Amino acid sequence: MPTMTKRSSGKGPKKPMLFSSVNYKWMGVGCLLVIVGFTLMYLDNDVYGFISLTVSPVIVITGYLLVAFGILKKEAAPADTFQEN
């Protein structure tokens, strides 16, 4: 009969998260705006419509910019880490 070995419960040392929760919120809002922009572009059936030519591309580009901002944003260092001599 094979010997049963204990499985790791995954309670080892935790790795720090790559981004903070604020970064994930910015990226989530950006993805939502991209989806909304493409949906508006799809729903406006007129080829030369105002929404499909003007509003939707602005929303999509804003969404992409928010995603990039969420990726590049760094948390500010706490004020108490700097010591004055």
C-alpha positions, 0 to 999 in steps of 0.5 A: 500500500502506498504511503500517504504524504501530507500535502502543502496547505499553501500556508507558506510565506506569502508573496507581496502583491504586484500592485496595490488595491488602488492600482487594481481599481484604476485598471478595472475602471479602465477596462470597464470604459474600454468595454463600454466604448466598444459596446457603444461603437457596436450599438450605433449602426450608423457608419457616420454617426456621432457616437461611433465616430466621436464619443466611442473612440474618446471613451476607449482611449480614456479607458486605455489611458486609465489602464496604463495609469493604473499599471504605472502608478506607484504608491507614495512613500510614507512621510515617517520614513524620512528622518531629519538630522 
